Amino acid sequence: MQSKTVDAAKPLWIILSIVVCLLVLCQLMHQSMFFDGAIYASIARNLAEGTGSPWRLQFSETLFSVFSEHPPLMMWLEAIGFRLFGDTIAVEKCFSLMTLIASGFILLKIWQRLHANDPELRWAGPMALAMALAAGRVSWAFTNGMLENLLIVFTSLAIYCVVVAYDGAGLRSTISRSVLMVAAGVLVALALMTKGLVGLFPLATPGIWWLAFRRRNLVSFIVDTFVMTATVIVFFAALWQFDDARGAIERYLSIQLLPSLTGQRGSGGGHWSAVRAFVRVNAYPAIVMLIVLLCDRRWGNRPELSRDLKQARRQTAAFLALVGFSASLPLLVSPRVASFYFNPSLAYFASAFAVASAPAVIRALKAMNARSYRRLTIGLAAALALSVILVGFNIGRPGTDAATIANAAAIADHVCPTTGACERVVTVCGAAAEDWALYGYLERWHKVSLAPMDAETGNYMVVDDSCRDRVAGYRDTGVQLSKYRLLQR
């Protein structure tokens, strides 16, 4: 039976590989990167080169000269890559790829632990991962170097520690369980150091385990939650003793966290908009599950399952869904929400959907005769080969921000030529003043900062037609830009 299950899992691994190629690697190979990812990479590069300090990060001379929008851990780790390999775009791209591999491996281990006694589901992990990558903006985040990528790594590791502590029907000793809870607490603290309070949700995992499986007594879960929470408190109490760390925490609280929670900053998107976003980001895995179940009901051959196996699957699905809700419910009441904020929860919802649908897929694959199975695997292998070729074709291509990348290069070549004086700050007016992608590419690739007109006006200015009355004393340089003109005093 096990060999058949392993054979049935082979097509799922190939499908997962195709999904990774098409949804992640094709875009990851492009030069384009969302503005947030460009900011984090620029900060890490600057830190590696000695600009700014670990607790006073700097994006550019004019924008985020002291970066307090997020905790610093991901920039610290990325800076190690820049220190080792120099200023190359491969660093941020490979860092995103490493977080993808790490989070996928951890989530797979969680899946296998939860289904250790269910061979039919144990080897369906690739299906759960593929459904997770198709959810919401998960794949988009991995192609754009978002903080959520590293957040998933730390929160999933914390949840894995809890799962390891509790599986085996509570036979683990109190000491070993406490060690795992301390480790989980440290990982939660690292999640907080990556993106703030959204990393707290693994603290609910012991209680969720008790609700879903009802193993051991409630007091032990309360104690374990206390151990995890105390570890987080001790971690930050230790940081608070250092002046630089305390200053960075205070700046983050006053500039970013508290104004965001009170709705004083950000574009909103909370409340009913957050509910709609929550439904939307879970739509694809839910649709896949429904299609599989409907096909199985119409054409499948559903065997009679034992009562214990049915209960175990229901409990596991409930545990995964509740973990997902623990990560997403706080966002539903937050005044500031973007769809990718839900990413850390989506793998758990996708896994819960997979618990319901994967048995039908595994049974269908096992029921195929040798000829049909061979045709399926050959077809999938051909699709994977084409996907790999497509990934190779996209290496180094500009991507969706081709025009902005070209603008940044043209501006930098003129204001900062290889010979002669270099102008590191350029004034912007009109739409260019809010073209955050232009800010990002100029700083990340050319170390040129943009400054609004209310700042000190320099020798160069990027303008559009709305700035005609504000460019006295400047002449057109003739540099070819899309949407803008580059003027010189």
C-alpha positions in Angstrom: 0.0 0.0 0.0 2.8 2.4 0.8 4.5 2.0 -2.5 1.2 2.8 -4.3 0.7 5.9 -2.2 4.3 7.0 -3.0 3.6 6.5 -6.7 0.3 8.4 -6.3 2.3 11.3 -4.7 4.7 11.6 -7.7 2.3 13.5 -10.0 1.5 15.8 -7.0 5.2 16.7 -6.7 5.4 17.4 -10.4 2.3 19.6 -10.2 3.8 21.5 -7.3 7.0 22.0 -9.2 5.0 23.4 -12.2 3.1 25.7 -9.8 6.4 27.0 -8.3 7.8 27.6 -11.8 4.8 29.4 -13.2 3.6 31.4 -10.1 7.0 32.2 -8.5 10.2 31.6 -10.4 9.0 33.2 -13.7 8.4 36.5 -12.0 11.3 36.1 -9.5 13.7 36.0 -12.4 12.5 39.4 -13.6 14.3 42.6 -12.6 11.0 44.1 -11.4 10.2 44.2 -7.7 7.4 45.7 -5.7 8.4 49.0 -4.0 8.4 47.5 -0.5 10.8 44.8 -1.5 13.1 47.3 -3.2 13.0 49.3 0.1 14.0 46.3 2.2 16.8 45.3 -0.2 18.1 48.9 -0.4 18.2 49.2 3.4 20.0 45.8 3.7 22.5 46.9 1.0 23.1 50.2 2.8 23.6 48.5 6.1 26.1 46.1 4.6 28.0 49.0 3.2 28.0 51.0 6.4 25.2 53.4 5.7 22.9 53.5 8.7 23.2 51.1 11.7 21.3 48.0 12.8 19.0 50.0 15.0 18.8 53.1 12.7 18.3 51.7 9.3 18.3 54.0 6.2 16.6 53.7 2.9 17.8 57.0 1.2 19.1 60.4 2.1 15.6 61.9 1.6 13.0 59.2 2.1 13.1 57.0 5.3 16.5 58.5 6.3 15.7 56.7 9.6 13.5 53.7 8.7 10.9 53.0 11.4 8.2 51.4 9.4 8.9 47.8 10.4 11.2 45.9 12.8 14.7 45.3 11.4 15.3 41.5 11.5 14.7 40.7 7.8 17.0 43.6 6.7 19.7 42.4 9.1 19.6 38.9 7.6 19.5 40.2 4.0 22.4 42.5 4.8 24.5 39.4 5.5 24.0 38.3 1.9 25.1 41.7 0.6 28.1 41.6 2.8 29.1 38.2 1.4 28.2 38.7 -2.2 28.3 42.4 -2.8 25.7 44.7 -4.4 23.9 42.4 -6.7 20.1 41.9 -7.4 20.8 38.2 -7.0 20.9 38.7 -3.2 17.3 39.8 -2.7 16.1 37.3 -5.3 17.9 34.4 -3.7 16.8 35.5 -0.2 13.1 35.3 -1.4 13.8 31.9 -2.9 15.4 30.7 0.4 12.3 31.8 2.4 10.1 30.0 -0.1 12.1 26.7 0.3 12.3 27.0 4.1 8.6 27.8 4.6 7.6 25.0 2.2 9.8 22.5 4.0 8.5 23.5 7.4 4.8 23.4 6.3 5.4 20.0 4.8 6.9 18.7 8.0 3.9 20.0 9.9 1.6 18.2 7.5 3.5 15.0 7.8 3.5 15.1 11.6 -0.3 15.7 11.7 -0.9 12.8 9.3 1.8 10.4 10.7 -0.9 7.6 11.1 -2.8 8.4 7.9 -0.7 7.1 4.9 -3.2 8.2 2.4 -2.9 11.9 3.5 0.7 11.8 4.7 2.1 11.9 1.1 -0.4 14.5 -0.1 1.6 17.3 1.3 2.6 18.6 -2.2 -1.1 19.2 -3.0 -1.5 21.3 0.2 1.6 23.4 -0.7 0.4 23.9 -4.3 -3.0 25.1 -3.0 -1.3 27.4 -0.6 0.8 29.0 -3.4 -2.4 29.5 -5.4 -4.1 31.3 -2.5 -4.3 35.1 -2.4 -1.0 36.9 -2.9 1.3 34.2 -1.5 3.2 33.6 -4.7 3.3 37.4 -5.4 4.9 38.0 -2.0 7.7 35.5 -2.7 8.4 37.1 -6.0 8.7 40.6 -4.4 10.7 40.1 -1.3 7.9 40.9 1.2 8.3 40.7 5.0 5.5 38.1 5.1 7.9 35.5 3.6 10.2 35.5 6.6 7.3 35.9 8.9 5.9 32.6 7.5 9.2 30.9 8.2 9.3 31.9 11.9 5.6 31.4 12.7 5.5 28.0 11.0 8.6 26.9 12.9 6.9 28.0 16.2 3.8 26.0 15.3 5.9 23.0 14.3 7.5 23.1 17.8 4.1 22.9 19.3 3.0 20.1 17.0 6.2 18.1 17.9 5.6 18.7 21.6 2.0 17.4 21.4 1.9 14.6 18.8 2.3 11.1 20.2 -0.9 11.5 22.4 0.9 13.6 25.0 3.6 11.0 25.9 6.4 13.6 25.7 7.9 14.5 29.1 7.2 17.8 30.8 10.9 18.9 30.4 11.2 18.2 26.7 7.8 19.8 26.1 8.9 22.9 28.0 12.1 23.1 26.0 10.0 23.1 22.8 7.7 25.8 24.2 10.7 28.0 25.0 12.0 27.4 21.4 8.5 28.3 20.1 8.5 31.5 22.2 11.9 32.5 20.8 10.6 32.0 17.3 7.5 34.1 18.0 9.8 36.8 19.3 11.8 36.6 16.0 8.4 36.8 14.1 7.7 40.0 16.1 11.2 41.3 15.1 10.2 40.7 11.5 6.8 42.4 11.2 5.5 43.3 14.6 2.3 42.1 16.4 1.0 40.0 13.5 3.7 37.4 14.5 1.9 36.7 17.8 -0.6 34.2 16.6 1.4 31.0 17.3 0.8 31.7 21.0 -2.7 30.5 20.5 -1.5 27.1 19.1 -1.5 25.1 22.4 -5.1 26.2 23.1 -6.1 25.4 19.5 -4.6 21.9 19.8 -6.6 21.3 23.0 -9.8 22.5 21.3 -9.3 20.4 18.2 -7.9 17.2 19.7 -8.8 17.3 23.4 -5.7 15.4 24.4 -4.2 16.0 27.9 -5.8 18.4 30.3 -6.5 22.1 29.8 -4.1 23.2 32.6 -1.1 21.9 30.7 -2.0 23.9 27.7 -2.4 27.0 29.8 1.0 26.4 31.3 2.6 25.9 27.9 1.0 29.1 26.6 2.4 30.9 29.6 5.9 29.6 29.0 5.7 30.7 25.3 4.4 34.2 26.3 6.9 34.6 29.1 9.8 33.8 26.7 8.6 36.5 24.4 8.4 39.0 27.2 11.8 38.1 28.5 13.3 38.4 25.0 12.0 42.0 24.6 12.7 42.9 28.2 16.4 42.1 27.5 16.3 44.2 24.3 14.8 47.1 26.2 18.0 47.3 28.3 20.0 48.5 25.3 19.6 52.2 24.4 19.7 51.8 20.6 17.2 48.9 20.7 14.9 50.8 23.0 15.0 53.9 20.8 14.2 51.8 17.7 11.2 50.1 19.4 9.9 53.5 20.6 10.2 54.9 17.1 8.4 51.9 15.6 5.5 52.2 18.1 5.0 55.9 17.7 5.6 56.2 13.9 4.1 53.0 12.6 2.2 50.7 15.0 0.0 53.0 17.1 -1.0 55.3 14.2 -1.9 52.2 12.1 -4.0 50.6 14.8 -5.9 53.9 15.3 -6.4 54.5 11.6 -4.3 57.7 11.6 -2.1 56.4 8.7 -2.4 54.0 5.8 -5.0 53.6 3.1 -7.5 51.8 5.3 -9.1 48.6 3.9 -10.3 47.3 7.2 -13.7 46.1 8.5 -16.0 44.9 5.6 -13.2 45.4 3.1 -11.0 43.1 5.2 -13.8 40.5 5.2 -14.1 40.6 1.5 -10.3 40.4 1.1 -10.3 37.3 3.5 -12.9 35.6 1.3 -11.1 36.5 -1.9 -7.6 35.3 -0.8 -9.1 31.9 0.2 -11.2 31.5 -3.0 -8.8 29.5 -5.2 -8.1 26.7 -2.7 -11.8 26.5 -1.7 -12.8 26.2 -5.4 -10.2 23.5 -6.0 -11.6 21.6 -3.0 -15.2 21.9 -4.2 -14.3 20.8 -7.7 -12.5 17.7 -6.4 -15.3 16.8 -4.0 -18.0 17.2 -6.7 -16.0 15.1 -9.2 -15.4 12.5 -6.5 -19.1 12.4 -5.7 -20.0 12.0 -9.4 -17.3 9.6 -10.5 -15.3 8.5 -7.5 -15.4 5.3 -5.6 -15.5 6.3 -2.0 -14.5 3.5 0.4 -15.9 3.1 3.9 -13.6 4.7 6.4 -13.2 3.7 10.0 -14.8 6.0 12.6 -11.4 6.8 14.1 -9.9 7.8 10.8 -12.9 10.1 10.0 -12.6 11.7 13.4 -8.8 12.1 13.1 -9.2 13.9 9.7 -12.0 16.2 11.0 -9.8 17.1 14.0 -6.8 17.8 11.9 -8.8 19.9 9.5 -10.3 21.8 12.4 -6.8 22.4 14.0 -5.4 23.8 10.7 -8.4 26.0 10.1 -8.3 27.4 13.6 -4.6 28.2 13.3 -5.5 30.0 10.1 -8.2 32.0 11.9 -5.9 32.8 14.8 -3.6 34.5 12.2 -6.3 36.2 10.2 -9.1 37.2 12.7 -7.1 40.1 14.2 -6.7 41.6 10.7 -10.5 41.6 10.2 -10.9 44.2 13.0 -7.8 46.2 12.0 -8.4 49.6 10.4 -5.5 48.9 7.9 -5.4 45.8 5.9 -3.9 44.7 2.6 -4.6 41.3 1.0 -1.0 40.0 1.4 -1.3 40.6 5.2 -3.3 37.3 5.2 -0.4 35.3 3.7 0.8 33.7 7.0 -2.7 32.2 7.5 -3.3 30.9 4.0 -1.1 27.8 4.1 -3.2 26.6 7.1 -6.5 27.2 5.4 -5.2 25.6 2.2 -4.1 22.6 4.2 -7.5 22.3 5.8 -9.1 22.3 2.3 -6.5 19.7 1.3 -7.5 17.4 4.2 -11.0 17.3 2.7 -10.0 16.9 -0.9 -6.7 15.1 -1.1 -8.0 11.6 -0.3 -10.2 11.7 -3.4 -7.2 12.8 -5.5 -5.0 10.1 -4.1 -7.6 7.4 -4.6 -8.1 8.5 -8.2 -4.4 8.3 -8.9 -4.1 4.9 -7.3 -7.0 3.7 -9.3 -5.4 4.5 -12.7 -4.0 1.6 -14.7 -0.4 1.5 -15.6 -0.9 2.9 -19.1 -3.0 5.9 -18.0 -0.6 6.6 -15.1 2.4 6.6 -17.4 0.7 8.9 -19.8 -0.2 11.3 -17.0 3.3 11.4 -15.6 4.8 11.9 -19.1 2.4 14.7 -19.8 3.2 16.4 -16.5 6.9 15.9 -17.0 6.6 17.6 -20.4 4.7 20.5 -18.8 7.3 20.8 -16.1 10.1 20.9 -18.8 8.2 23.7 -20.6 7.8 25.5 -17.3 11.6 25.3 -16.6 12.3 26.6 -20.1 9.9 29.5 -19.5 11.7 30.3 -16.2 15.0 30.4 -18.1 13.5 32.6 -20.8 12.5 35.1 -18.1 15.9 35.4 -16.4 17.0 39.0 -16.4 14.0 40.4 -18.2 12.7 43.8 -17.0 9.2 42.5 -16.1 6.2 44.6 -15.3 8.2 47.7 -14.3 10.2 47.9 -17.5 9.4 51.5 -18.2 10.2 52.7 -14.6 13.5 50.7 -14.7 14.4 52.4 -18.0 13.5 55.8 -16.5 15.7 55.2 -13.4 18.7 54.1 -15.6 18.3 57.1 -17.9 18.1 59.5 -15.0 21.0 58.0 -13.2 23.2 57.9 -16.3 22.7 61.6 -16.8 22.9 62.9 -13.2 25.6 60.5 -12.1 27.8 59.7 -15.1 30.9 57.5 -14.8 33.1 60.5 -15.2 32.4 64.0 -13.8 30.4 65.3 -10.9 27.7 63.0 -9.5 24.3 64.4 -8.3 23.0 62.1 -5.6 19.7 64.0 -4.9 17.2 64.8 -7.7 14.1 67.0 -7.1 10.7 65.6 -8.2 7.4 67.4 -9.0 4.0 66.2 -10.0 3.2 62.5 -10.4 6.9 61.7 -10.0 6.7 62.9 -6.4 4.5 59.8 -5.7 6.1 57.4 -8.1 7.3 55.1 -5.3 8.7 52.5 -7.8 10.9 55.2 -9.3 12.2 56.1 -5.7 12.9 52.4 -5.2 14.8 51.6 -8.4 16.9 54.8 -8.3 18.0 54.1 -4.7 18.4 50.3 -5.1 20.3 50.2 -8.3 21.9 53.7 -8.6 22.0 55.1 -5.1 20.2 58.3 -6.2 17.6 59.8 -3.9 14.5 61.8 -4.9 13.4 64.8 -2.9 10.0 66.7 -3.2 10.1 70.4 -4.3 9.4 71.6 -0.8 12.9 70.4 0.1 16.0 72.1 -1.0 15.9 72.2 -4.8 19.0 70.7 -6.6 20.4 71.0 -10.1 18.1 68.4 -11.6 14.4 67.9 -11.5 12.0 65.2 -12.7 8.7 66.7 -13.8 5.5 66.1 -15.7 3.2 68.6 -17.5 1.5 69.6 -14.2 4.7 71.4 -13.1 5.0 74.0 -15.9 4.7 76.9 -13.5 7.3 75.6 -11.1 10.3 75.0 -13.4 11.6 78.5 -14.0 15.3 78.5 -14.4 15.5 74.9 -15.6 16.0 73.6 -19.2 15.1 70.2 -20.7 18.1 67.8 -20.8 16.6 65.9 -23.7 16.9 62.6 -21.8 14.2 60.2 -23.1 11.8 59.3 -20.3 8.3 57.9 -20.4 5.7 60.1 -18.7 8.4 62.5 -17.3 11.0 65.0 -18.4 14.5 65.5 -16.8 15.3 69.2 -16.3 18.6 70.8 -15.4 19.2 74.1 -13.7 
